[in-house]
């Protein structure tokens, strides 16, 4: 779901950039490639940590799952800051004499500033998936895409006649809003209920067991004692 809204968002923004001109469309494509390089390591770590949370929840280790989730957000933030700092050398590499490089240079600070917040949001989203709360993160992504990024980008392009920086600002605002919504849902999540749902999905407990709070692990222990 996140991928669908993400691809549709880039499709609309690319069309808006092409409306501005071929140079803007080129810069947007280059920007997407640079953004993927910055985002790949933190996002991959957050996704891997999400599977680790699922592992602990499936075994009934809620405290361990919560610890992993908290560390995921902290480490992801630090890692994202490091990746954002790596953008700084590009400022000295790009030439102010090339119009495309100048346009790209104007968009990089937006990416570097919001990437840490985006990484935290992605980490929270993966934890929500582990808690079987995908519908909340889906709503956050759709809300940010269709009510923030696309309308704001369209307004900046068609009404204010702004350049590529307007589209970049729209993407950053939409991504930040999605991260805030996912993070808010993460802090309000019911971990006990999420653990039971996670165990049901992974076949650890049945629906009948969930209603009485009995797990397979408890049954095994009872049989061993008998």
PyMOL CGO cylinders between C-alpha atoms (Angstrom):
from pymol import cmd
from pymol.cgo import CYLINDER

trace = [
    CYLINDER, 0.00, 0.00, 0.00, 2.80, 2.36, 0.89, 0.3, 1, 1, 1, 1, 1, 1,
    CYLINDER, 2.80, 2.36, 0.89, 4.53, 1.49, -2.39, 0.3, 1, 1, 1, 1, 1, 1,
    CYLINDER, 4.53, 1.49, -2.39, 1.34, 2.16, -4.38, 0.3, 1, 1, 1, 1, 1, 1,
    CYLINDER, 1.34, 2.16, -4.38, 0.80, 5.62, -2.91, 0.3, 1, 1, 1, 1, 1, 1,
    CYLINDER, 0.80, 5.62, -2.91, 4.53, 6.34, -3.23, 0.3, 1, 1, 1, 1, 1, 1,
    CYLINDER, 4.53, 6.34, -3.23, 4.61, 5.43, -6.94, 0.3, 1, 1, 1, 1, 1, 1,
    CYLINDER, 4.61, 5.43, -6.94, 1.43, 7.38, -7.67, 0.3, 1, 1, 1, 1, 1, 1,
    CYLINDER, 1.43, 7.38, -7.67, 2.88, 10.37, -5.85, 0.3, 1, 1, 1, 1, 1, 1,
    CYLINDER, 2.88, 10.37, -5.85, 6.04, 10.31, -7.94, 0.3, 1, 1, 1, 1, 1, 1,
    CYLINDER, 6.04, 10.31, -7.94, 3.98, 9.87, -11.11, 0.3, 1, 1, 1, 1, 1, 1,
    CYLINDER, 3.98, 9.87, -11.11, 1.96, 13.02, -10.41, 0.3, 1, 1, 1, 1, 1, 1,
    CYLINDER, 1.96, 13.02, -10.41, 4.98, 15.02, -9.29, 0.3, 1, 1, 1, 1, 1, 1,
    CYLINDER, 4.98, 15.02, -9.29, 6.92, 13.99, -12.40, 0.3, 1, 1, 1, 1, 1, 1,
    CYLINDER, 6.92, 13.99, -12.40, 4.02, 15.20, -14.55, 0.3, 1, 1, 1, 1, 1, 1,
    CYLINDER, 4.02, 15.20, -14.55, 4.04, 18.52, -12.68, 0.3, 1, 1, 1, 1, 1, 1,
    CYLINDER, 4.04, 18.52, -12.68, 7.81, 18.80, -13.12, 0.3, 1, 1, 1, 1, 1, 1,
    CYLINDER, 7.81, 18.80, -13.12, 7.44, 18.13, -16.85, 0.3, 1, 1, 1, 1, 1, 1,
    CYLINDER, 7.44, 18.13, -16.85, 4.83, 20.89, -16.96, 0.3, 1, 1, 1, 1, 1, 1,
    CYLINDER, 4.83, 20.89, -16.96, 7.43, 23.26, -15.49, 0.3, 1, 1, 1, 1, 1, 1,
    CYLINDER, 7.43, 23.26, -15.49, 9.97, 22.27, -18.10, 0.3, 1, 1, 1, 1, 1, 1,
    CYLINDER, 9.97, 22.27, -18.10, 12.39, 19.54, -19.21, 0.3, 1, 1, 1, 1, 1, 1,
    CYLINDER, 12.39, 19.54, -19.21, 15.09, 20.78, -16.83, 0.3, 1, 1, 1, 1, 1, 1,
    CYLINDER, 15.09, 20.78, -16.83, 12.78, 20.45, -13.83, 0.3, 1, 1, 1, 1, 1, 1,
    CYLINDER, 12.78, 20.45, -13.83, 11.75, 16.93, -14.88, 0.3, 1, 1, 1, 1, 1, 1,
    CYLINDER, 11.75, 16.93, -14.88, 15.39, 15.92, -15.20, 0.3, 1, 1, 1, 1, 1, 1,
    CYLINDER, 15.39, 15.92, -15.20, 16.25, 17.34, -11.79, 0.3, 1, 1, 1, 1, 1, 1,
    CYLINDER, 16.25, 17.34, -11.79, 13.32, 15.51, -10.18, 0.3, 1, 1, 1, 1, 1, 1,
    CYLINDER, 13.32, 15.51, -10.18, 14.55, 12.20, -11.60, 0.3, 1, 1, 1, 1, 1, 1,
    CYLINDER, 14.55, 12.20, -11.60, 18.08, 12.87, -10.34, 0.3, 1, 1, 1, 1, 1, 1,
    CYLINDER, 18.08, 12.87, -10.34, 16.66, 13.89, -6.96, 0.3, 1, 1, 1, 1, 1, 1,
    CYLINDER, 16.66, 13.89, -6.96, 14.71, 10.64, -6.66, 0.3, 1, 1, 1, 1, 1, 1,
    CYLINDER, 14.71, 10.64, -6.66, 17.90, 8.66, -7.30, 0.3, 1, 1, 1, 1, 1, 1,
    CYLINDER, 17.90, 8.66, -7.30, 19.85, 10.61, -4.69, 0.3, 1, 1, 1, 1, 1, 1,
    CYLINDER, 19.85, 10.61, -4.69, 16.99, 10.27, -2.20, 0.3, 1, 1, 1, 1, 1, 1,
    CYLINDER, 16.99, 10.27, -2.20, 16.93, 6.48, -2.69, 0.3, 1, 1, 1, 1, 1, 1,
    CYLINDER, 16.93, 6.48, -2.69, 20.67, 6.31, -1.96, 0.3, 1, 1, 1, 1, 1, 1,
    CYLINDER, 20.67, 6.31, -1.96, 20.21, 8.27, 1.27, 0.3, 1, 1, 1, 1, 1, 1,
    CYLINDER, 20.21, 8.27, 1.27, 17.15, 6.31, 2.33, 0.3, 1, 1, 1, 1, 1, 1,
    CYLINDER, 17.15, 6.31, 2.33, 18.10, 2.73, 1.43, 0.3, 1, 1, 1, 1, 1, 1,
    CYLINDER, 18.10, 2.73, 1.43, 20.26, 1.94, 4.48, 0.3, 1, 1, 1, 1, 1, 1,
    CYLINDER, 20.26, 1.94, 4.48, 18.00, 3.42, 7.22, 0.3, 1, 1, 1, 1, 1, 1,
    CYLINDER, 18.00, 3.42, 7.22, 14.83, 2.02, 5.64, 0.3, 1, 1, 1, 1, 1, 1,
    CYLINDER, 14.83, 2.02, 5.64, 16.38, -1.44, 5.24, 0.3, 1, 1, 1, 1, 1, 1,
    CYLINDER, 16.38, -1.44, 5.24, 17.41, -1.41, 8.89, 0.3, 1, 1, 1, 1, 1, 1,
    CYLINDER, 17.41, -1.41, 8.89, 13.90, -0.37, 9.95, 0.3, 1, 1, 1, 1, 1, 1,
    CYLINDER, 13.90, -0.37, 9.95, 12.32, -3.14, 7.87, 0.3, 1, 1, 1, 1, 1, 1,
    CYLINDER, 12.32, -3.14, 7.87, 14.68, -5.76, 9.29, 0.3, 1, 1, 1, 1, 1, 1,
    CYLINDER, 14.68, -5.76, 9.29, 13.95, -4.55, 12.82, 0.3, 1, 1, 1, 1, 1, 1,
    CYLINDER, 13.95, -4.55, 12.82, 10.24, -4.86, 12.08, 0.3, 1, 1, 1, 1, 1, 1,
    CYLINDER, 10.24, -4.86, 12.08, 10.69, -8.56, 11.37, 0.3, 1, 1, 1, 1, 1, 1,
    CYLINDER, 10.69, -8.56, 11.37, 12.61, -8.87, 14.63, 0.3, 1, 1, 1, 1, 1, 1,
    CYLINDER, 12.61, -8.87, 14.63, 9.66, -7.34, 16.46, 0.3, 1, 1, 1, 1, 1, 1,
    CYLINDER, 9.66, -7.34, 16.46, 7.39, -9.91, 14.81, 0.3, 1, 1, 1, 1, 1, 1,
    CYLINDER, 7.39, -9.91, 14.81, 9.73, -12.68, 16.00, 0.3, 1, 1, 1, 1, 1, 1,
    CYLINDER, 9.73, -12.68, 16.00, 9.54, -11.53, 19.63, 0.3, 1, 1, 1, 1, 1, 1,
    CYLINDER, 9.54, -11.53, 19.63, 5.80, -10.95, 19.54, 0.3, 1, 1, 1, 1, 1, 1,
    CYLINDER, 5.80, -10.95, 19.54, 5.21, -14.41, 18.09, 0.3, 1, 1, 1, 1, 1, 1,
    CYLINDER, 5.21, -14.41, 18.09, 7.10, -15.89, 21.04, 0.3, 1, 1, 1, 1, 1, 1,
    CYLINDER, 7.10, -15.89, 21.04, 5.13, -13.80, 23.53, 0.3, 1, 1, 1, 1, 1, 1,
    CYLINDER, 5.13, -13.80, 23.53, 8.13, -11.62, 24.42, 0.3, 1, 1, 1, 1, 1, 1,
    CYLINDER, 8.13, -11.62, 24.42, 6.37, -8.27, 24.45, 0.3, 1, 1, 1, 1, 1, 1,
    CYLINDER, 6.37, -8.27, 24.45, 9.03, -6.49, 26.53, 0.3, 1, 1, 1, 1, 1, 1,
    CYLINDER, 9.03, -6.49, 26.53, 11.75, -7.57, 24.11, 0.3, 1, 1, 1, 1, 1, 1,
    CYLINDER, 11.75, -7.57, 24.11, 9.64, -6.46, 21.16, 0.3, 1, 1, 1, 1, 1, 1,
    CYLINDER, 9.64, -6.46, 21.16, 9.12, -3.03, 22.72, 0.3, 1, 1, 1, 1, 1, 1,
    CYLINDER, 9.12, -3.03, 22.72, 12.84, -2.71, 23.41, 0.3, 1, 1, 1, 1, 1, 1,
    CYLINDER, 12.84, -2.71, 23.41, 13.67, -3.58, 19.80, 0.3, 1, 1, 1, 1, 1, 1,
    CYLINDER, 13.67, -3.58, 19.80, 11.09, -1.07, 18.56, 0.3, 1, 1, 1, 1, 1, 1,
    CYLINDER, 11.09, -1.07, 18.56, 12.53, 1.73, 20.71, 0.3, 1, 1, 1, 1, 1, 1,
    CYLINDER, 12.53, 1.73, 20.71, 16.08, 0.99, 19.61, 0.3, 1, 1, 1, 1, 1, 1,
    CYLINDER, 16.08, 0.99, 19.61, 14.92, 0.87, 15.99, 0.3, 1, 1, 1, 1, 1, 1,
    CYLINDER, 14.92, 0.87, 15.99, 13.68, 4.45, 16.16, 0.3, 1, 1, 1, 1, 1, 1,
    CYLINDER, 13.68, 4.45, 16.16, 16.81, 5.68, 17.95, 0.3, 1, 1, 1, 1, 1, 1,
    CYLINDER, 16.81, 5.68, 17.95, 19.34, 3.89, 15.74, 0.3, 1, 1, 1, 1, 1, 1,
    CYLINDER, 19.34, 3.89, 15.74, 17.37, 4.75, 12.62, 0.3, 1, 1, 1, 1, 1, 1,
    CYLINDER, 17.37, 4.75, 12.62, 17.43, 8.43, 13.54, 0.3, 1, 1, 1, 1, 1, 1,
    CYLINDER, 17.43, 8.43, 13.54, 21.21, 8.43, 14.10, 0.3, 1, 1, 1, 1, 1, 1,
    CYLINDER, 21.21, 8.43, 14.10, 21.87, 6.40, 10.96, 0.3, 1, 1, 1, 1, 1, 1,
    CYLINDER, 21.87, 6.40, 10.96, 19.66, 8.69, 8.92, 0.3, 1, 1, 1, 1, 1, 1,
    CYLINDER, 19.66, 8.69, 8.92, 21.50, 11.76, 10.23, 0.3, 1, 1, 1, 1, 1, 1,
    CYLINDER, 21.50, 11.76, 10.23, 24.78, 10.21, 9.11, 0.3, 1, 1, 1, 1, 1, 1,
    CYLINDER, 24.78, 10.21, 9.11, 23.37, 9.46, 5.64, 0.3, 1, 1, 1, 1, 1, 1,
    CYLINDER, 23.37, 9.46, 5.64, 22.04, 13.01, 5.41, 0.3, 1, 1, 1, 1, 1, 1,
    CYLINDER, 22.04, 13.01, 5.41, 25.45, 14.41, 6.29, 0.3, 1, 1, 1, 1, 1, 1,
    CYLINDER, 25.45, 14.41, 6.29, 26.87, 12.45, 3.36, 0.3, 1, 1, 1, 1, 1, 1,
    CYLINDER, 26.87, 12.45, 3.36, 24.86, 14.74, 1.10, 0.3, 1, 1, 1, 1, 1, 1,
    CYLINDER, 24.86, 14.74, 1.10, 27.05, 17.69, 2.12, 0.3, 1, 1, 1, 1, 1, 1,
    CYLINDER, 27.05, 17.69, 2.12, 29.99, 16.74, -0.18, 0.3, 1, 1, 1, 1, 1, 1,
    CYLINDER, 29.99, 16.74, -0.18, 27.63, 16.99, -3.13, 0.3, 1, 1, 1, 1, 1, 1,
    CYLINDER, 27.63, 16.99, -3.13, 27.31, 20.70, -2.40, 0.3, 1, 1, 1, 1, 1, 1,
    CYLINDER, 27.31, 20.70, -2.40, 31.02, 21.14, -3.12, 0.3, 1, 1, 1, 1, 1, 1,
    CYLINDER, 31.02, 21.14, -3.12, 31.05, 18.73, -6.06, 0.3, 1, 1, 1, 1, 1, 1,
    CYLINDER, 31.05, 18.73, -6.06, 28.19, 20.32, -7.97, 0.3, 1, 1, 1, 1, 1, 1,
    CYLINDER, 28.19, 20.32, -7.97, 29.16, 23.23, -10.17, 0.3, 1, 1, 1, 1, 1, 1,
    CYLINDER, 29.16, 23.23, -10.17, 27.31, 26.56, -9.89, 0.3, 1, 1, 1, 1, 1, 1,
    CYLINDER, 27.31, 26.56, -9.89, 27.88, 27.07, -13.60, 0.3, 1, 1, 1, 1, 1, 1,
    CYLINDER, 27.88, 27.07, -13.60, 25.57, 24.20, -14.63, 0.3, 1, 1, 1, 1, 1, 1,
    CYLINDER, 25.57, 24.20, -14.63, 21.89, 25.12, -14.43, 0.3, 1, 1, 1, 1, 1, 1,
    CYLINDER, 21.89, 25.12, -14.43, 20.81, 21.54, -13.66, 0.3, 1, 1, 1, 1, 1, 1,
    CYLINDER, 20.81, 21.54, -13.66, 23.33, 21.25, -10.86, 0.3, 1, 1, 1, 1, 1, 1,
    CYLINDER, 23.33, 21.25, -10.86, 22.23, 24.59, -9.44, 0.3, 1, 1, 1, 1, 1, 1,
    CYLINDER, 22.23, 24.59, -9.44, 18.61, 23.44, -9.42, 0.3, 1, 1, 1, 1, 1, 1,
    CYLINDER, 18.61, 23.44, -9.42, 19.56, 20.13, -7.82, 0.3, 1, 1, 1, 1, 1, 1,
    CYLINDER, 19.56, 20.13, -7.82, 21.69, 21.94, -5.26, 0.3, 1, 1, 1, 1, 1, 1,
    CYLINDER, 21.69, 21.94, -5.26, 18.66, 23.95, -4.18, 0.3, 1, 1, 1, 1, 1, 1,
    CYLINDER, 18.66, 23.95, -4.18, 16.69, 20.80, -3.36, 0.3, 1, 1, 1, 1, 1, 1,
    CYLINDER, 16.69, 20.80, -3.36, 19.30, 18.88, -1.36, 0.3, 1, 1, 1, 1, 1, 1,
    CYLINDER, 19.30, 18.88, -1.36, 18.90, 20.84, 1.92, 0.3, 1, 1, 1, 1, 1, 1,
    CYLINDER, 18.90, 20.84, 1.92, 15.21, 19.87, 2.01, 0.3, 1, 1, 1, 1, 1, 1,
    CYLINDER, 15.21, 19.87, 2.01, 16.11, 16.19, 1.78, 0.3, 1, 1, 1, 1, 1, 1,
    CYLINDER, 16.11, 16.19, 1.78, 18.87, 16.39, 4.37, 0.3, 1, 1, 1, 1, 1, 1,
    CYLINDER, 18.87, 16.39, 4.37, 16.61, 18.14, 6.89, 0.3, 1, 1, 1, 1, 1, 1,
    CYLINDER, 16.61, 18.14, 6.89, 13.57, 15.86, 6.71, 0.3, 1, 1, 1, 1, 1, 1,
    CYLINDER, 13.57, 15.86, 6.71, 15.25, 12.48, 6.17, 0.3, 1, 1, 1, 1, 1, 1,
    CYLINDER, 15.25, 12.48, 6.17, 15.77, 11.74, 9.90, 0.3, 1, 1, 1, 1, 1, 1,
    CYLINDER, 15.77, 11.74, 9.90, 12.07, 12.33, 10.58, 0.3, 1, 1, 1, 1, 1, 1,
    CYLINDER, 12.07, 12.33, 10.58, 11.10, 10.20, 7.60, 0.3, 1, 1, 1, 1, 1, 1,
    CYLINDER, 11.10, 10.20, 7.60, 13.29, 7.35, 8.86, 0.3, 1, 1, 1, 1, 1, 1,
    CYLINDER, 13.29, 7.35, 8.86, 11.62, 7.46, 12.27, 0.3, 1, 1, 1, 1, 1, 1,
    CYLINDER, 11.62, 7.46, 12.27, 8.25, 7.33, 10.55, 0.3, 1, 1, 1, 1, 1, 1,
    CYLINDER, 8.25, 7.33, 10.55, 9.28, 4.33, 8.47, 0.3, 1, 1, 1, 1, 1, 1,
    CYLINDER, 9.28, 4.33, 8.47, 10.51, 2.57, 11.61, 0.3, 1, 1, 1, 1, 1, 1,
    CYLINDER, 10.51, 2.57, 11.61, 7.21, 3.26, 13.36, 0.3, 1, 1, 1, 1, 1, 1,
    CYLINDER, 7.21, 3.26, 13.36, 5.33, 2.03, 10.29, 0.3, 1, 1, 1, 1, 1, 1,
    CYLINDER, 5.33, 2.03, 10.29, 7.19, -1.29, 10.32, 0.3, 1, 1, 1, 1, 1, 1,
    CYLINDER, 7.19, -1.29, 10.32, 6.43, -1.75, 14.01, 0.3, 1, 1, 1, 1, 1, 1,
    CYLINDER, 6.43, -1.75, 14.01, 2.76, -1.07, 13.29, 0.3, 1, 1, 1, 1, 1, 1,
    CYLINDER, 2.76, -1.07, 13.29, 2.86, -3.79, 10.65, 0.3, 1, 1, 1, 1, 1, 1,
    CYLINDER, 2.86, -3.79, 10.65, 4.32, -6.15, 13.25, 0.3, 1, 1, 1, 1, 1, 1,
    CYLINDER, 4.32, -6.15, 13.25, 1.40, -5.26, 15.53, 0.3, 1, 1, 1, 1, 1, 1,
    CYLINDER, 1.40, -5.26, 15.53, -1.04, -6.03, 12.69, 0.3, 1, 1, 1, 1, 1, 1,
    CYLINDER, -1.04, -6.03, 12.69, -2.02, -2.35, 12.47, 0.3, 1, 1, 1, 1, 1, 1,
    CYLINDER, -2.02, -2.35, 12.47, -1.33, -1.94, 8.76, 0.3, 1, 1, 1, 1, 1, 1,
    CYLINDER, -1.33, -1.94, 8.76, -4.60, -0.11, 8.14, 0.3, 1, 1, 1, 1, 1, 1,
    CYLINDER, -4.60, -0.11, 8.14, -3.45, 2.79, 10.32, 0.3, 1, 1, 1, 1, 1, 1,
    CYLINDER, -3.45, 2.79, 10.32, -0.17, 3.24, 8.46, 0.3, 1, 1, 1, 1, 1, 1,
    CYLINDER, -0.17, 3.24, 8.46, -2.04, 2.87, 5.14, 0.3, 1, 1, 1, 1, 1, 1,
    CYLINDER, -2.04, 2.87, 5.14, -4.38, 5.68, 6.14, 0.3, 1, 1, 1, 1, 1, 1,
    CYLINDER, -4.38, 5.68, 6.14, -1.42, 7.85, 7.11, 0.3, 1, 1, 1, 1, 1, 1,
    CYLINDER, -1.42, 7.85, 7.11, 0.27, 7.27, 3.74, 0.3, 1, 1, 1, 1, 1, 1,
    CYLINDER, 0.27, 7.27, 3.74, -2.89, 7.91, 1.73, 0.3, 1, 1, 1, 1, 1, 1,
    CYLINDER, -2.89, 7.91, 1.73, -3.75, 10.97, 3.82, 0.3, 1, 1, 1, 1, 1, 1,
    CYLINDER, -3.75, 10.97, 3.82, -0.30, 12.52, 3.36, 0.3, 1, 1, 1, 1, 1, 1,
    CYLINDER, -0.30, 12.52, 3.36, -0.19, 11.70, -0.36, 0.3, 1, 1, 1, 1, 1, 1,
    CYLINDER, -0.19, 11.70, -0.36, -3.66, 12.83, -1.45, 0.3, 1, 1, 1, 1, 1, 1,
    CYLINDER, -3.66, 12.83, -1.45, -4.29, 15.61, 1.06, 0.3, 1, 1, 1, 1, 1, 1,
    CYLINDER, -4.29, 15.61, 1.06, -0.80, 17.11, 1.38, 0.3, 1, 1, 1, 1, 1, 1,
    CYLINDER, -0.80, 17.11, 1.38, 1.84, 16.17, -1.19, 0.3, 1, 1, 1, 1, 1, 1,
    CYLINDER, 1.84, 16.17, -1.19, -0.19, 16.18, -4.41, 0.3, 1, 1, 1, 1, 1, 1,
    CYLINDER, -0.19, 16.18, -4.41, -2.45, 19.20, -3.60, 0.3, 1, 1, 1, 1, 1, 1,
    CYLINDER, -2.45, 19.20, -3.60, 0.46, 21.27, -2.29, 0.3, 1, 1, 1, 1, 1, 1,
    CYLINDER, 0.46, 21.27, -2.29, 2.68, 20.34, -5.26, 0.3, 1, 1, 1, 1, 1, 1,
    CYLINDER, 2.68, 20.34, -5.26, -0.12, 21.18, -7.69, 0.3, 1, 1, 1, 1, 1, 1,
    CYLINDER, -0.12, 21.18, -7.69, -0.77, 24.49, -5.97, 0.3, 1, 1, 1, 1, 1, 1,
    CYLINDER, -0.77, 24.49, -5.97, 2.90, 25.45, -6.00, 0.3, 1, 1, 1, 1, 1, 1,
    CYLINDER, 2.90, 25.45, -6.00, 3.20, 24.58, -9.71, 0.3, 1, 1, 1, 1, 1, 1,
    CYLINDER, 3.20, 24.58, -9.71, -0.06, 25.73, -11.31, 0.3, 1, 1, 1, 1, 1, 1,
    CYLINDER, -0.06, 25.73, -11.31, -1.00, 28.66, -9.08, 0.3, 1, 1, 1, 1, 1, 1,
    CYLINDER, -1.00, 28.66, -9.08, 2.25, 30.09, -7.73, 0.3, 1, 1, 1, 1, 1, 1,
    CYLINDER, 2.25, 30.09, -7.73, 4.35, 28.99, -10.75, 0.3, 1, 1, 1, 1, 1, 1,
    CYLINDER, 4.35, 28.99, -10.75, 7.10, 27.89, -8.39, 0.3, 1, 1, 1, 1, 1, 1,
    CYLINDER, 7.10, 27.89, -8.39, 10.11, 25.85, -9.54, 0.3, 1, 1, 1, 1, 1, 1,
    CYLINDER, 10.11, 25.85, -9.54, 11.36, 22.38, -8.59, 0.3, 1, 1, 1, 1, 1, 1,
    CYLINDER, 11.36, 22.38, -8.59, 11.93, 23.48, -5.00, 0.3, 1, 1, 1, 1, 1, 1,
    CYLINDER, 11.93, 23.48, -5.00, 8.17, 23.79, -4.60, 0.3, 1, 1, 1, 1, 1, 1,
    CYLINDER, 8.17, 23.79, -4.60, 7.68, 20.15, -5.56, 0.3, 1, 1, 1, 1, 1, 1,
    CYLINDER, 7.68, 20.15, -5.56, 10.52, 19.12, -3.26, 0.3, 1, 1, 1, 1, 1, 1,
    CYLINDER, 10.52, 19.12, -3.26, 8.92, 21.01, -0.39, 0.3, 1, 1, 1, 1, 1, 1,
    CYLINDER, 8.92, 21.01, -0.39, 5.62, 19.26, -1.12, 0.3, 1, 1, 1, 1, 1, 1,
    CYLINDER, 5.62, 19.26, -1.12, 7.27, 15.84, -0.97, 0.3, 1, 1, 1, 1, 1, 1,
    CYLINDER, 7.27, 15.84, -0.97, 9.05, 16.70, 2.26, 0.3, 1, 1, 1, 1, 1, 1,
    CYLINDER, 9.05, 16.70, 2.26, 5.88, 18.04, 3.91, 0.3, 1, 1, 1, 1, 1, 1,
    CYLINDER, 5.88, 18.04, 3.91, 3.88, 14.98, 2.86, 0.3, 1, 1, 1, 1, 1, 1,
    CYLINDER, 3.88, 14.98, 2.86, 6.54, 12.55, 4.05, 0.3, 1, 1, 1, 1, 1, 1,
    CYLINDER, 6.54, 12.55, 4.05, 6.90, 14.39, 7.36, 0.3, 1, 1, 1, 1, 1, 1,
    CYLINDER, 6.90, 14.39, 7.36, 3.13, 14.35, 7.90, 0.3, 1, 1, 1, 1, 1, 1,
    CYLINDER, 3.13, 14.35, 7.90, 3.02, 10.61, 7.23, 0.3, 1, 1, 1, 1, 1, 1,
    CYLINDER, 3.02, 10.61, 7.23, 5.86, 10.08, 9.71, 0.3, 1, 1, 1, 1, 1, 1,
    CYLINDER, 5.86, 10.08, 9.71, 4.11, 12.13, 12.39, 0.3, 1, 1, 1, 1, 1, 1,
    CYLINDER, 4.11, 12.13, 12.39, 0.87, 10.19, 11.95, 0.3, 1, 1, 1, 1, 1, 1,
    CYLINDER, 0.87, 10.19, 11.95, 2.64, 6.82, 12.07, 0.3, 1, 1, 1, 1, 1, 1,
    CYLINDER, 2.64, 6.82, 12.07, 4.66, 7.87, 15.11, 0.3, 1, 1, 1, 1, 1, 1,
    CYLINDER, 4.66, 7.87, 15.11, 1.54, 9.08, 16.89, 0.3, 1, 1, 1, 1, 1, 1,
    CYLINDER, 1.54, 9.08, 16.89, -0.20, 5.76, 16.23, 0.3, 1, 1, 1, 1, 1, 1,
    CYLINDER, -0.20, 5.76, 16.23, 2.91, 3.87, 17.39, 0.3, 1, 1, 1, 1, 1, 1,
    CYLINDER, 2.91, 3.87, 17.39, 2.90, 5.59, 20.79, 0.3, 1, 1, 1, 1, 1, 1,
    CYLINDER, 2.90, 5.59, 20.79, -0.82, 4.90, 21.23, 0.3, 1, 1, 1, 1, 1, 1,
    CYLINDER, -0.82, 4.90, 21.23, -0.64, 1.26, 20.15, 0.3, 1, 1, 1, 1, 1, 1,
    CYLINDER, -0.64, 1.26, 20.15, -2.06, -1.53, 22.32, 0.3, 1, 1, 1, 1, 1, 1,
    CYLINDER, -2.06, -1.53, 22.32, 0.88, -3.92, 22.49, 0.3, 1, 1, 1, 1, 1, 1,
    CYLINDER, 0.88, -3.92, 22.49, -0.97, -6.73, 24.26, 0.3, 1, 1, 1, 1, 1, 1,
    CYLINDER, -0.97, -6.73, 24.26, -3.68, -6.79, 21.63, 0.3, 1, 1, 1, 1, 1, 1,
    CYLINDER, -3.68, -6.79, 21.63, -1.10, -6.48, 18.87, 0.3, 1, 1, 1, 1, 1, 1,
    CYLINDER, -1.10, -6.48, 18.87, 0.88, -9.40, 20.27, 0.3, 1, 1, 1, 1, 1, 1,
    CYLINDER, 0.88, -9.40, 20.27, -2.21, -11.63, 20.29, 0.3, 1, 1, 1, 1, 1, 1,
    CYLINDER, -2.21, -11.63, 20.29, -3.03, -10.67, 16.69, 0.3, 1, 1, 1, 1, 1, 1,
    CYLINDER, -3.03, -10.67, 16.69, 0.57, -11.27, 15.64, 0.3, 1, 1, 1, 1, 1, 1,
    CYLINDER, 0.57, -11.27, 15.64, 0.47, -14.73, 17.22, 0.3, 1, 1, 1, 1, 1, 1,
    CYLINDER, 0.47, -14.73, 17.22, -2.79, -15.49, 15.46, 0.3, 1, 1, 1, 1, 1, 1,
    CYLINDER, -2.79, -15.49, 15.46, -1.39, -14.45, 12.09, 0.3, 1, 1, 1, 1, 1, 1,
    CYLINDER, -1.39, -14.45, 12.09, 1.73, -16.55, 12.59, 0.3, 1, 1, 1, 1, 1, 1,
    CYLINDER, 1.73, -16.55, 12.59, -0.27, -19.56, 13.79, 0.3, 1, 1, 1, 1, 1, 1,
    CYLINDER, -0.27, -19.56, 13.79, 1.08, -19.51, 17.32, 0.3, 1, 1, 1, 1, 1, 1,
    CYLINDER, 1.08, -19.51, 17.32, -2.41, -19.36, 18.86, 0.3, 1, 1, 1, 1, 1, 1,
    CYLINDER, -2.41, -19.36, 18.86, -5.89, -19.99, 17.50, 0.3, 1, 1, 1, 1, 1, 1,
    CYLINDER, -5.89, -19.99, 17.50, -8.87, -17.67, 17.73, 0.3, 1, 1, 1, 1, 1, 1,
    CYLINDER, -8.87, -17.67, 17.73, -10.31, -19.75, 20.56, 0.3, 1, 1, 1, 1, 1, 1,
    CYLINDER, -10.31, -19.75, 20.56, -7.05, -19.60, 22.48, 0.3, 1, 1, 1, 1, 1, 1,
    CYLINDER, -7.05, -19.60, 22.48, -6.88, -15.83, 21.98, 0.3, 1, 1, 1, 1, 1, 1,
    CYLINDER, -6.88, -15.83, 21.98, -10.30, -15.41, 23.57, 0.3, 1, 1, 1, 1, 1, 1,
    CYLINDER, -10.30, -15.41, 23.57, -9.12, -17.03, 26.80, 0.3, 1, 1, 1, 1, 1, 1,
    CYLINDER, -9.12, -17.03, 26.80, -5.53, -15.83, 26.59, 0.3, 1, 1, 1, 1, 1, 1,
    CYLINDER, -5.53, -15.83, 26.59, -4.09, -19.37, 26.27, 0.3, 1, 1, 1, 1, 1, 1,
    CYLINDER, -4.09, -19.37, 26.27, -1.07, -19.92, 24.04, 0.3, 1, 1, 1, 1, 1, 1,
    CYLINDER, -1.07, -19.92, 24.04, 0.52, -23.01, 22.57, 0.3, 1, 1, 1, 1, 1, 1,
    CYLINDER, 0.52, -23.01, 22.57, 3.54, -22.39, 24.74, 0.3, 1, 1, 1, 1, 1, 1,
    CYLINDER, 3.54, -22.39, 24.74, 1.34, -22.54, 27.86, 0.3, 1, 1, 1, 1, 1, 1,
    CYLINDER, 1.34, -22.54, 27.86, -0.21, -25.79, 26.64, 0.3, 1, 1, 1, 1, 1, 1,
    CYLINDER, -0.21, -25.79, 26.64, 3.22, -27.35, 26.13, 0.3, 1, 1, 1, 1, 1, 1,
    CYLINDER, 3.22, -27.35, 26.13, 4.33, -26.34, 29.60, 0.3, 1, 1, 1, 1, 1, 1,
    CYLINDER, 4.33, -26.34, 29.60, 1.13, -27.77, 31.10, 0.3, 1, 1, 1, 1, 1, 1,
    CYLINDER, 1.13, -27.77, 31.10, 1.61, -31.07, 29.29, 0.3, 1, 1, 1, 1, 1, 1,
    CYLINDER, 1.61, -31.07, 29.29, 5.23, -31.32, 30.43, 0.3, 1, 1, 1, 1, 1, 1,
    CYLINDER, 5.23, -31.32, 30.43, 4.24, -30.72, 34.07, 0.3, 1, 1, 1, 1, 1, 1,
    CYLINDER, 4.24, -30.72, 34.07, 1.50, -33.36, 33.84, 0.3, 1, 1, 1, 1, 1, 1,
]
cmd.load_cgo(trace, "trace")
